């Protein structure tokens, strides 16, 4: 049985049972020896298999999640992929995201100082999820009179040979200290080759404290700030260097991709001289699929299903509102694909189609 593509985790993998193979071989060659011999052969084979298994040290998980006081460390094949920060922060976030060859594909600032980086938009923290209007409160930016997303508990922290899972519960808390809503988010990290990294993000938002409105604003929602050298519009420190590129599933490129709807979007550029890219996939089951892309030439890369009037220049400022009744909930699912090369070389369109087939069970 062929092993599934590492970029399509979740498909069945072959299960080797060497003692069964030995048993089959023995019974085939000794078939004329009678039932007693066959029984002895079976018992001996099982005993040998058990002894071999007990003497073999267990392999370390390919995806290891390690809880620390203020973060969860995620390693793939013994190498750091990212860290999920959850304590004493305005909102949970992942920083950095390591791509092919261990290259850092997200901006370091404001978590770390790094040469050649612009110090704009201090709320752009690696990879995060937030929105600029939730019952009229701003959870996107940071500071006074802003909302905070507060970690409440871990529902699951699990390492594994092919997949690691991190599941958390969070409260969206307004400036007055009152909880506006809650969420449960799941991150699944996969043991892929060094030429790529893949993880899935799923979030269920709960109207747990009354009716809930996600307002129509471009300021949101599922977001990454890519490395400064990947920008379509290079900063001063990288003036004259090759610019990055943006491409959507609908063929929109670079600045034309902003505010457009598409099933996926890819942002590629140079990191330490190597061409790499990050694609975000929007699942067809998501509300308002295909999503709008709040993707900028200075490195912001966000999927926003709520900002319709901003993106389409509509007169009605509430056109993109999503309203949940008290007790209601809504779920969004995305995949992140960190790859070598640009979207064409990485076959992003094919990877998206394969993901959809896997998720649908076809």
Phi and psi in degrees as a GROMACS rama.xvg file:
@    title "Ramachandran Plot"
@    xaxis  label "Phi"
@    yaxis  label "Psi"
@TYPE xy
-74.9952  142.081  UNK-2
-74.116  139.91  UNK-3
-67.9568  155.135  UNK-4
-59.6103  133.335  UNK-5
-64.4493  -16.7614  UNK-6
-87.6141  2.29452  UNK-7
-126.574  61.9802  UNK-8
-61.6183  156.439  UNK-9
104.297  -16.462  UNK-10
-78.1329  153.232  UNK-11
-60.5682  141.995  UNK-12
-109.795  151.777  UNK-13
-63.6553  143.166  UNK-14
-112.458  102.856  UNK-15
-75.1404  133.04  UNK-16
-128.303  82.8959  UNK-17
-62.3179  -32.5994  UNK-18
-66.9796  -30.0821  UNK-19
-67.4307  -38.3936  UNK-20
-64.2802  -41.336  UNK-21
-63.9458  -39.914  UNK-22
-62.5523  -44.6261  UNK-23
-60.9495  -41.5087  UNK-24
-63.7852  -43.3445  UNK-25
-63.2815  -46.3704  UNK-26
-67.0051  -31.9275  UNK-27
-68.0464  -43.8578  UNK-28
-80.7201  -21.6461  UNK-29
-115.243  26.9534  UNK-30
-61.9164  -24.3111  UNK-31
-88.0884  1.30621  UNK-32
-83.167  -9.96693  UNK-33
100.668  164.294  UNK-34
-62.048  -37.3947  UNK-35
-63.3521  -42.4301  UNK-36
-62.9303  -42.1922  UNK-37
-61.7669  -39.9675  UNK-38
-64.6196  -43.7797  UNK-39
-62.7403  -40.9262  UNK-40
-62.9182  -40.97  UNK-41
-63.4477  -47.3453  UNK-42
-62.7175  -42.2042  UNK-43
-63.7993  -40.5486  UNK-44
-64.5918  -43.1956  UNK-45
-63.7872  -42.9858  UNK-46
-63.4031  -41.8055  UNK-47
-63.7251  -40.6408  UNK-48
-63.0282  -41.9602  UNK-49
-64.6805  -42.4504  UNK-50
-63.5084  -41.0802  UNK-51
-63.6322  -41.375  UNK-52
-65.8084  -39.9709  UNK-53
-69.6409  -27.5145  UNK-54
-85.1012  -13.6115  UNK-55
-89.6074  125.679  UNK-56
-67.7984  139.226  UNK-57
-63.3758  141.065  UNK-58
-74.0181  142.44  UNK-59
-67.0054  149.145  UNK-60
-63.4136  139.417  UNK-61
-68.1775  -30.5827  UNK-62
-115.042  113.897  UNK-63
-116.381  126.259  UNK-64
-110.954  124.14  UNK-65
-120.172  113.109  UNK-66
-73.7723  133.261  UNK-67
-123.723  170.071  UNK-68
-55.5593  -35.6618  UNK-69
-123.594  4.9788  UNK-70
-159.88  168.741  UNK-71
-120.031  123.428  UNK-72
-88.0135  132.522  UNK-73
-116.814  119.128  UNK-74
-119.41  140.863  UNK-75
-123.573  122.291  UNK-76
53.0269  39.1667  UNK-77
80.4043  0.127076  UNK-78
-110.965  140.656  UNK-79
-62.0609  128.666  UNK-80
-100.912  -52.4176  UNK-81
-161.023  173.1  UNK-82
-130.643  134.456  UNK-83
-97.5193  110.991  UNK-84
-92.5107  132.049  UNK-85
-136.199  -12.788  UNK-86
-108.537  133.255  UNK-87
55.78  44.6783  UNK-88
-130.776  155.945  UNK-89
-63.0816  -26.9635  UNK-90
-163.154  151.138  UNK-91
-63.5352  145.654  UNK-92
-155.787  161.005  UNK-93
-106.664  133.481  UNK-94
-157.828  138.686  UNK-95
-80.8062  178.476  UNK-96
-104.25  118.596  UNK-97
-93.2532  128.044  UNK-98
-101.409  -153.036  UNK-99
-53.226  137.513  UNK-100
67.6838  13.8688  UNK-101
78.2835  9.94809  UNK-102
-68.8887  139.886  UNK-103
-81.9395  118.19  UNK-104
-105.61  9.51555  UNK-105
-122.812  154.51  UNK-106
-64.4454  143.799  UNK-107
-77.9033  -43.3169  UNK-108
-72.0128  144.389  UNK-109
-92.5288  4.15067  UNK-110
-71.7149  -34.1901  UNK-111
-139.825  151.212  UNK-112
-85.75  134.536  UNK-113
-144.883  140.421  UNK-114
-64.9276  144.881  UNK-115
81.6228  11.2015  UNK-116
-109.351  137.661  UNK-117
-73.5696  146.912  UNK-118
-108.594  53.2169  UNK-119
-103.323  163.542  UNK-120
46.873  72.3608  UNK-121
-65.9017  -10.8502  UNK-122
-85.5274  -2.40036  UNK-123
-83.8606  96.2949  UNK-124
-114.802  93.1015  UNK-125
56.1551  -110.477  UNK-126
-121.992  130.408  UNK-127
-152.385  169.895  UNK-128
-132.312  123.601  UNK-129
-165.631  172.305  UNK-130
-148.603  150.579  UNK-131
-85.1238  -6.23757  UNK-132
-150.732  100.062  UNK-133
-124.777  107.805  UNK-134
51.544  38.8705  UNK-135
81.644  -0.331805  UNK-136
-102.004  147.091  UNK-137
-93.8358  111.265  UNK-138
-105.478  2.26404  UNK-139
-84.4813  -53.7933  UNK-140
-87.2571  178.136  UNK-141
-128.086  156.251  UNK-142
124.188  -164.639  UNK-143
-61.7817  144.804  UNK-144
60.2288  28.1897  UNK-145
-116.459  153.634  UNK-146
-78.0514  160.989  UNK-147
-128.725  147.189  UNK-148
-105.662  113.084  UNK-149
-106.916  125.588  UNK-150
-63.5653  131.566  UNK-151
-107.368  -45.7686  UNK-152
-166.977  163.753  UNK-153
-99.7485  128.364  UNK-154
-90.6936  -23.7564  UNK-155
-162.95  132.842  UNK-156
-134.455  106.586  UNK-157
-137.11  125.408  UNK-158
-88.6587  166.286  UNK-159
-169.376  166.438  UNK-160
-69.9395  -25.5896  UNK-161
-125.031  -28.4429  UNK-162
-140.617  140.726  UNK-163
-117.163  143.073  UNK-164
-126.458  131.999  UNK-165
-125.385  118.502  UNK-166
-124.054  127.554  UNK-167
-129.79  157.994  UNK-168
-118.666  138.196  UNK-169
-139.829  154.872  UNK-170
-116.43  135.347  UNK-171
-94.2977  111.108  UNK-172
-112.871  127.843  UNK-173
-76.457  172.035  UNK-174
-58.3004  -25.142  UNK-175
-86.7986  3.70774  UNK-176
87.7386  -1.00652  UNK-177
-87.1588  142.598  UNK-178
-78.333  126.623  UNK-179
-89.7729  -41.86  UNK-180
-163.208  178.43  UNK-181
-133.314  164.942  UNK-182
-143.36  158.194  UNK-183
-125.584  123.865  UNK-184
-121.986  145.225  UNK-185
-127.61  129.223  UNK-186
-115.43  127.067  UNK-187
-116.409  121.315  UNK-188
-108.686  138.578  UNK-189
-117.369  148.567  UNK-190
-83.2586  86.4859  UNK-191
-103.165  165.872  UNK-192
-64.3202  167.112  UNK-193
-65.3598  -16.773  UNK-194
-79.5309  -3.84208  UNK-195
-157.356  158.204  UNK-196
-135.626  140.376  UNK-197
-136.16  134.049  UNK-198
-147.44  154.05  UNK-199
-110.192  144.43  UNK-200
-126.537  127.201  UNK-201
-130.454  134.03  UNK-202
-134.651  133.29  UNK-203
-114.113  119.901  UNK-204
-97.7531  129.548  UNK-205
-112.247  129.275  UNK-206
-82.1373  66.7489  UNK-207
-81.1802  -15.7079  UNK-208
-126.225  32.9278  UNK-209
117.53  178.096  UNK-210
-55.8835  149.799  UNK-211
-135.584  131.093  UNK-212
-124.442  119.326  UNK-213
-89.8218  110.205  UNK-214
-78.9386  159.779  UNK-215
-77.8382  101.039  UNK-216
-152.192  148.104  UNK-217
-71.3664  -14.798  UNK-218
-79.665  83.1612  UNK-219
170.111  176.466  UNK-220
-141.495  -64.1098  UNK-221
-85.0413  116.29  UNK-222
-141.401  151  UNK-223
-134.689  143.739  UNK-224
-107.964  108.96  UNK-225
-73.557  165.297  UNK-226
-56.1836  145.205  UNK-227
-58.3815  -34.5275  UNK-228
-75.4343  -8.80577  UNK-229
-90.1267  -7.8764  UNK-230
-58.6724  143.559  UNK-231
-67.6481  -37.5149  UNK-232
-108.709  99.2594  UNK-233
-59.5717  147.413  UNK-234
-79.4517  179.787  UNK-235
-61.5344  -36.9197  UNK-236
-66.4872  -22.6496  UNK-237
-115.402  20.7523  UNK-238
-58.1243  134.79  UNK-239
88.8764  -8.96107  UNK-240
-84.3223  156.76  UNK-241
-58.5083  133.638  UNK-242
-77.8108  161.941  UNK-243
-78.0589  177.976  UNK-244
-137.639  143.837  UNK-245
-117.918  137.095  UNK-246
-144.38  135.966  UNK-247
-109.451  169.16  UNK-248
-63.3267  -20.5346  UNK-249
-93.6947  4.32346  UNK-250
88.5632  5.00254  UNK-251
-71.7915  137.926  UNK-252
-123.719  144.413  UNK-253
49.9432  -127.593  UNK-254
-66.72  -21.3765  UNK-255
-70.9121  -12.5527  UNK-256
-77.9181  -19.44  UNK-257
-63.3814  131.259  UNK-258
75.4207  4.13635  UNK-259
-92.6413  156.12  UNK-260
-94.8886  140.236  UNK-261
-165.947  155.241  UNK-262
-73.7375  -30.1556  UNK-263
-148.346  160.726  UNK-264
-141.225  142.535  UNK-265
-126.677  135.592  UNK-266
-122.876  116.294  UNK-267
-127.545  155.446  UNK-268
177.736  -178.456  UNK-269
-84.1038  137.876  UNK-270
-132.518  115.076  UNK-271
54.4006  38.1973  UNK-272
82.8659  0.135859  UNK-273
-110.012  131.812  UNK-274
-78.667  118.33  UNK-275
-135.254  166.306  UNK-276
-149.158  162.688  UNK-277
-129.589  123.626  UNK-278
-112.157  141.431  UNK-279
-116.821  129.175  UNK-280
-105.288  131.572  UNK-281
-100.109  121.922  UNK-282
-73.2503  141.1  UNK-283
-59.9821  -23.2164  UNK-284
-79.4657  -7.90326  UNK-285
-66.7779  141.636  UNK-286
-55.5398  137.147  UNK-287
65.1559  24.8169  UNK-288
-65.3507  140.242  UNK-289
-76.9054  144.272  UNK-290
-72.2034  166.092  UNK-291
-87.9304  150.808  UNK-292
-114.498  116.201  UNK-293
-92.8949  74.1636  UNK-294
-117.501  126.856  UNK-295
-115.671  155.252  UNK-296
-70.7581  -14.0081  UNK-297
-93.482  4.3338  UNK-298
117.464  -9.69964  UNK-299
-72.1817  136.9  UNK-300
-140.111  102.069  UNK-301
-138.584  143.749  UNK-302
-98.8358  126.975  UNK-303
-135.707  106.161  UNK-304
-86.692  6.91211  UNK-305
-115.935  -12.9183  UNK-306
-92.8032  38.8858  UNK-307
-58.3288  -45.9749  UNK-308
-68.6621  -31.8224  UNK-309
-67.9131  -46.7017  UNK-310
-72.9439  -34.5113  UNK-311
-104.38  6.11171  UNK-312
54.652  50.7119  UNK-313
-91.1026  155.074  UNK-314
-74.5667  -33.0292  UNK-315
-79.7284  110.056  UNK-316
-72.0014  -5.08577  UNK-317
-108.637  9.54036  UNK-318
-57.3215  -32.805  UNK-319
-98.5417  5.41782  UNK-320
-58.0043  140.868  UNK-321
-119.48  119.983  UNK-322
-112.333  129.71  UNK-323
-112.773  134.13  UNK-324
-72.1588  162.359  UNK-325
-54.2301  130.615  UNK-326
87.3585  -7.20046  UNK-327
-79.355  172.131  UNK-328
-154.272  160.015  UNK-329
-145.37  143.928  UNK-330
-122.541  138.558  UNK-331
-125.423  142.481  UNK-332
-130.221  139.032  UNK-333
-142.866  155.104  UNK-334
-121.292  142.987  UNK-335
-112.669  131.401  UNK-336
-128.258  106.688  UNK-337
-98.8504  121.421  UNK-338
-139.695  165.388  UNK-339
-78.1666  150.32  UNK-340
73.5838  -171.475  UNK-341
-89.6959  -172.608  UNK-342
-62.6912  -37.4808  UNK-343
-68.9467  -47.7458  UNK-344
-63.1477  -36.0651  UNK-345
-83.5413  -1.96808  UNK-346
52.8614  49.4673  UNK-347
-59.4164  -42.7716  UNK-348
-59.9141  -41.2851  UNK-349
-67.9448  -39.526  UNK-350
-64.2261  -38.2407  UNK-351
-63.2479  -47.6576  UNK-352
-61.0426  -39.2814  UNK-353
-66.835  -39.9793  UNK-354
-60.3899  -42.9083  UNK-355
-63.2574  -41.7601  UNK-356
-62.069  -41.8169  UNK-357
-65.2069  -43.9914  UNK-358
-66.802  -31.6851  UNK-359
-85.6206  -9.83503  UNK-360
81.9081  9.15984  UNK-361
